[in-house]
């Protein structure tokens, strides 16, 4: 089963993503840069990372640059406003963007359909 890291500081969104990916991928959630680094050091085999555009403890640029030390796979900026809302992440090296409601669809597009 593929492993997904979702960096999102809202609890209710993290719960929704866990439901959305149930049976598709193993979901790990981080709310801060520190948690993100800890998860990446414990689980260096994530297949994809989804980044919310607004994480409270650091700028998106700092978060992504720090993560690139540990992770070389696809990273996706997520926003309620889709590609336009996560444009701030583009300057930090994020090449893929999607609406918060489209994570599974984007996961399948970038990694292929999940095998259960």
VENSUL-V123391 format. One record per residue. N is the residue number from 1. RES is the residue in three letters. PHI is phi in whole degrees, 0 to 359 (none if undefined). Layout:
n=N res=RES phi=PHI
n=N res=RES phi=PHI
This chain:
n=1 res=UNK phi=none
n=2 res=UNK phi=289
n=3 res=UNK phi=245
n=4 res=UNK phi=241
n=5 res=UNK phi=251
n=6 res=UNK phi=242
n=7 res=UNK phi=262
n=8 res=UNK phi=209
n=9 res=UNK phi=268
n=10 res=UNK phi=263
n=11 res=UNK phi=302
n=12 res=UNK phi=295
n=13 res=UNK phi=288
n=14 res=UNK phi=298
n=15 res=UNK phi=297
n=16 res=UNK phi=296
n=17 res=UNK phi=295
n=18 res=UNK phi=299
n=19 res=UNK phi=293
n=20 res=UNK phi=301
n=21 res=UNK phi=266
n=22 res=UNK phi=304
n=23 res=UNK phi=79
n=24 res=UNK phi=253
n=25 res=UNK phi=206
n=26 res=UNK phi=275
n=27 res=UNK phi=256
n=28 res=UNK phi=240
n=29 res=UNK phi=239
n=30 res=UNK phi=230
n=31 res=UNK phi=249
n=32 res=UNK phi=221
n=33 res=UNK phi=298
n=34 res=UNK phi=301
n=35 res=UNK phi=297
n=36 res=UNK phi=298
n=37 res=UNK phi=297
n=38 res=UNK phi=298
n=39 res=UNK phi=294
n=40 res=UNK phi=294
n=41 res=UNK phi=286
n=42 res=UNK phi=280
n=43 res=UNK phi=229
n=44 res=UNK phi=286
n=45 res=UNK phi=255
n=46 res=UNK phi=297
n=47 res=UNK phi=269
n=48 res=UNK phi=200
n=49 res=UNK phi=235
n=50 res=UNK phi=254
n=51 res=UNK phi=246
n=52 res=UNK phi=288
n=53 res=UNK phi=287
n=54 res=UNK phi=238
n=55 res=UNK phi=245
n=56 res=UNK phi=297
n=57 res=UNK phi=273
n=58 res=UNK phi=210
n=59 res=UNK phi=289
n=60 res=UNK phi=304
n=61 res=UNK phi=299
n=62 res=UNK phi=298
n=63 res=UNK phi=300
n=64 res=UNK phi=289
n=65 res=UNK phi=299
n=66 res=UNK phi=294
n=67 res=UNK phi=290
n=68 res=UNK phi=297
n=69 res=UNK phi=293
n=70 res=UNK phi=254
n=71 res=UNK phi=228
n=72 res=UNK phi=243
n=73 res=UNK phi=279
n=74 res=UNK phi=291
n=75 res=UNK phi=238
n=76 res=UNK phi=236
n=77 res=UNK phi=278
n=78 res=UNK phi=239
n=79 res=UNK phi=203
n=80 res=UNK phi=295
n=81 res=UNK phi=261
n=82 res=UNK phi=67
n=83 res=UNK phi=304
n=84 res=UNK phi=289
n=85 res=UNK phi=288
n=86 res=UNK phi=263
n=87 res=UNK phi=300
n=88 res=UNK phi=301
n=89 res=UNK phi=285
n=90 res=UNK phi=301
n=91 res=UNK phi=294
n=92 res=UNK phi=261
n=93 res=UNK phi=104
n=94 res=UNK phi=282
n=95 res=UNK phi=257
n=96 res=UNK phi=243
n=97 res=UNK phi=218
n=98 res=UNK phi=203
n=99 res=UNK phi=290
n=100 res=UNK phi=300
n=101 res=UNK phi=278
n=102 res=UNK phi=242
n=103 res=UNK phi=297
n=104 res=UNK phi=295
n=105 res=UNK phi=299
n=106 res=UNK phi=292
n=107 res=UNK phi=306
n=108 res=UNK phi=296
n=109 res=UNK phi=294
n=110 res=UNK phi=276
n=111 res=UNK phi=245
n=112 res=UNK phi=87
n=113 res=UNK phi=304
n=114 res=UNK phi=291
n=115 res=UNK phi=259
n=116 res=UNK phi=269
